[in-house]
Amino acid sequence: MNPTVKSIGISVVGVVIGAYTLKFLRKKGWL
């Protein structure tokens, strides 16, 4: 696998996880 593709994939996963975490915390009313 291309290292550039891999790093892009990892950053996309990170953004998705961050977005879900923010959504979850807002729903819980912690932010």
C-alpha positions as CSV (number, residue, x, y, z in Angstrom):
1,M,0.0,0.0,0.0
2,N,1.2,3.5,-0.8
3,P,2.5,5.3,2.3
4,T,0.7,8.6,1.2
5,V,-2.6,6.8,0.8
6,K,-2.1,5.1,4.2
7,S,-1.5,8.4,6.0
8,I,-4.5,10.0,4.3
9,G,-6.6,7.1,5.3
10,I,-5.4,7.4,8.9
11,S,-6.1,11.1,9.0
12,V,-9.6,10.6,7.6
13,V,-10.3,7.9,10.2
14,G,-9.1,10.4,12.9
15,V,-11.4,13.1,11.6
16,V,-14.4,10.8,11.6
17,I,-13.6,9.5,15.1
18,G,-13.2,13.1,16.3
19,A,-16.5,14.2,14.8
20,Y,-18.4,11.2,16.4
21,T,-16.7,12.0,19.8
22,L,-17.8,15.6,19.6
23,K,-21.3,14.6,18.6
24,F,-21.4,12.1,21.5
25,L,-20.1,14.6,24.1
26,R,-22.6,17.3,22.9
27,K,-25.4,14.8,23.2
28,K,-24.3,14.0,26.7
29,G,-24.1,17.7,27.5
30,W,-20.5,17.6,28.5
31,L,-19.4,20.4,26.1
